Amino acid sequence: MEEMKPQVVEQYTTLIASVANEAFRKVEGVTREEGAQKYRFGLKKLKNTNCHVYIVGTDEVIIDIFVNVDYGYSIPETICQLQETIKNDVEDATKFRVRKVNVTVDNINL
């Protein structure tokens, strides 16, 4: 199995993170988390993003994403819908297969 160059990995992770972040517009009741996690982990480490992409091998990815859920929405249903949307969008837009979408709910929007 052939390893990807670091520049190619960086480009793919940026593209996949962008596609995953666009999924927020399609799912009602969820918004991107951009506050609490930065203070918890440090501003420089997160590079102004709420989405982390890990390429496994040459054709699979794992996505970690941090969200806020609006009050009144079912968290399990909303998160499941977000995971499916991200998985479908990434697989349609790239050559990668999504192994996992890990969603962390950081806050409830009132």
C-alpha angles and dihedrals in degrees: 000000000000120000120227122237116253092245091054092047090051092051093048094047091050091049093047092047089051092051091047092050091052089059089073089072091058098049119072119220099026132095134180117269111229105151122052097037092055091057092045097051103022131262098257096051095057098045093213095298136115094201129075121191125198119190113215114199112323103306111030134074138192117207125201114193134179120212147170119223121213117242112262097033121109106250097210094047094044093048092046090052090048092050092050092046093050092046094049095044094049094046091048094047100042142031091249128105115220112234097181141355109204112196122194116195106211101173147003115235112224 
